[in-house]
Amino acid sequence: MASTIPLPIVSVPSEHKDLFASINTFVHAYMSSSGHDNSHDYHHILRVLSNANLIFEAEQKANPDAVYDTCALFLAALLHDVGDYKYAKPGEDVENQVSILLLERGASTELALKVQTIVKHVGYTNESKNPQSVIDVLARYPELAIVQDADRLDAIGAVGVARCFTFGGARKQGEPMAVAIEHFEEKLVKLPEMMKTQTGRMMAEERKSVLVEFAKQFEAEAKLSFSFAD
């Protein structure tokens, strides 16, 4: 039976459209499972895919000679949260899950390993621990820059604020809402300086201002008008 999941229209080569459609259907089911809260769901994937499309088009316009493998680019955008350690399910082979999935659906070994490598180097934690690994992969696969920037853009701005509070409500029950504001300073405001594309940097700076202003307003409204007795 044909899938009823709407298929995003992006610049995937015609010979890979069936693969892209199959992966889109899988990711919809995977990200819609009960283990994923609304901060990391299929709508997040669609926003990242959209960001990647925007960045790709802008970068191509600015640098017409730049060459990107759009199949790997958009597959990695779809799959970037599959096997995320925060949501890993028991028994999942998170190290090879992406490549196995692609091979099962007819991808070549080269494409499957390329997409898996990109996906494994998107995350903030990975880059913080081993920045050289990201530099090395970027030299081989420039598509990583776009996918990484696209994902990080969804962590800042108005959407980033909403996702931060959603994640806190799902994973930090019993703690005050202010833990979300603390996360702004710990990680989110640092993301613009980690962007790899010119387009990503411009978009990130605009979204960072939303974080900064929101934090100021939150702190002003949350400030108590009284002190406490000893």
Helices and strands as residue ranges (DSSP letters): G 14-16, H 17-31, H 42-62, H 70-79, H 97-104, H 109-120, H 124-129, H 131-140, H 143-153, H 157-171, H 178-186, G 188-194, H 198-222
